[in-house]
């Protein structure tokens, strides 16, 4: 199976699968994913909200650095009647209500900083018109569309300088740990398959879960070995019969 997948990935015209980051500690893994999400969201927001003339004249928009540090070409947005109709949502932003007459103009947009499968509660609260209020920080807030790109760039700088031992870094790490917790096992209510390991900064199998998975894997291996043995026996019998017919 693994050899077959490798051969398929090397077929011309198919992209190779990106290496998994699951082995990385939670803080490093989720921080890198957040940085990549914000960078891509900036790219998509510029196509949605920046004037067409700015995009055409800004050579820096010809390509961007992806999460692997490679220079990647930007996808050309769809333009219809002089306005952009693509990029209605991204990892860090989503148009609250599209302006059908002029997409990307006079729109309110939900914005947030992703952390695993949720958002960080760091955003100043806003009202239904995108204006700041005195409320407690929230996970996502509405802002005017002409502020989206600048806001995302500011967040990217903040996240780039985020230190694990800082107050904000500890908050981010705590949310990352909570948001990456594996789902509860199917079975007894409240029973979990994983526990958080502080030294590894990873969720790891409980002894019970590890033993159960090992037993399941052993059972599957045993079944495969028995089928392989049976298949070999059948093939041998057929081959012997064919050879005997030509003797």
C-alpha positions, 0 to 999 in steps of 0.5 A, a space after each residue: 500500500 505504501 509503495 503504491 501511494 508513493 508511486 501515485 504521488 510521483 505521477 506527473 501532474 499530481 502534487 506530492 502529499 505534504 509531510 505531516 506535522 503531527 509529530 511536532 509539539 502542540 505549541 509549535 504545530 498550532 503556531 505554525 498553522 496559525 501563521 500560515 492561515 493568516 498569511 493565506 488569509 491576507 492573500 485572499 483578502 487582498 483579492 477581495 477587498 483591495 482595489 483592482 488597480 492596487 493588485 495590478 500595480 503591486 508586484 509583491 502580489 505576484 507570489 507569496 511564501 507558503 507554510 513550507 517557505 516556498 515561493 508560490 504563485 497566487 491564484 488569479 481571482 475571478 473578475 466579473 464586470 470589473 469586480 471580484 466575485 471570488 474569495 468570500 471567506 478564508 481561514 481568518 475572515 468571512 464576509 458577513 453579508 455580500 455586496 452583490 452589486 460590488 463584491 468587496 466594497 462596503 461589506 462587513 467582515 467577521 475576523 478572528 485568529 485561529 487556534 486549532 479548530 477554534 479562534 482566540 478570544 483576543 479580538 476587541 468586541 464590535 457592534 453590528 456596524 463594525 464599531 468597537 465597543 467596551 465589551 470583553 474581547 471575543 473570538 470573532 468580531 465584525 470590522 469594515 472590509 477596508 480594514 481587513 488586510 491591515 488588521 490581518 497584517 498586524 496580527 501576523 506581526 504579533 503572531 510572528 513575535 509570539 513567545 511561548 513563555 509570554 502571557 499571550 504565548 501561554 494563553 495561546 498554548 492553553 487554547 491550543 492544548 484544549 482545542 487539539 484534544 482528541 475526541 472521546 472514545 466511542 463507548 463508556 460516557 466520559 472515558 477518554 483515549 488520550 491524556 496530555 503529556 506535558 514533557 512531550 506537549 502532545 496528547 498521547 494514548 492512555 495505557 488502556 487505549 494503547 493496549 486496546 489498539 495493540 490488540 486490534 492491530 494484532 488481530 488484523 495482522 493475524 487475519 492478513 497473515 492467514 489470508 496470505 497463507 491461504 492465498 499462497 496455498 490456493 495459488 500453489 495448488 492451481 500452479 501444480 495442476 497447470 504444470 501436471 497438465 503439461 507433463 
